[in-house]
Amino acid sequence: MTQRRLFAKYPKKPKSVPMKKEKEDDEWTPDNVFWRWLSMTFVNFHLLLFLSYLVEIWLVVATKYNRIIND
């Protein structure tokens, strides 16, 4: 009897494909710094608006809840 090999369909381990290096963006040119600053300002401004909206909702719910309890 012949012995069956384990993983007979895949006799050799496939060669690993070298990973592509991501482009490192270390150039701190004034233009690049400006666009990074602008994008972060945009993101942070909208995050602040969203959080203030949540606080408004929380305050409205809290005041309504207190009115119900204190009646």
C-alpha positions in Angstrom: 0.0 0.0 0.0 1.2 3.4 -0.8 0.9 6.0 1.9 -1.1 9.1 1.0 0.6 12.4 1.5 -0.9 15.0 3.6 -1.8 18.1 1.6 -1.3 16.2 -1.7 -2.8 19.0 -3.7 -0.3 21.5 -2.4 3.1 19.9 -2.5 5.1 23.1 -2.1 4.5 26.1 0.0 3.7 29.1 -2.3 6.3 31.8 -2.4 5.4 34.8 -0.3 4.7 37.9 -2.3 6.7 40.9 -1.1 4.5 43.6 0.3 4.4 46.9 -1.4 5.8 49.7 0.7 3.3 52.4 1.3 4.4 55.8 0.2 5.7 57.6 3.3 4.5 61.1 3.4 7.3 62.7 5.3 7.6 65.8 3.2 6.7 68.7 5.4 6.3 71.3 2.7 4.2 74.3 3.6 1.5 73.3 1.1 1.3 69.8 2.6 1.1 71.2 6.2 -1.6 73.6 5.1 -3.8 70.8 3.6 -3.3 68.6 6.7 -4.2 71.5 9.0 -7.3 72.3 6.9 -8.5 68.7 6.8 -8.0 68.2 10.5 -9.8 71.6 11.2 -12.7 70.5 9.0 -13.0 67.1 10.8 -12.6 68.5 14.3 -15.2 71.3 13.6 -17.8 68.8 12.5 -17.0 66.5 15.4 -17.5 69.4 17.8 -20.8 70.2 16.1 -22.0 66.7 16.4 -21.0 66.4 20.0 -22.7 69.7 20.9 -25.8 68.4 19.2 -25.7 65.3 21.4 -25.3 67.4 24.5 -28.4 69.5 23.4 -30.4 66.3 23.1 -29.2 65.0 26.4 -30.1 68.3 28.1 -33.6 68.3 26.6 -34.2 64.7 27.6 -32.9 65.4 31.1 -35.1 68.5 31.6 -38.2 66.6 30.3 -37.4 63.7 32.7 -37.0 66.1 35.6 -40.4 67.7 34.8 -42.1 64.4 34.8 -40.6 63.4 38.1 -41.2 66.8 39.8 -44.9 67.0 38.8 
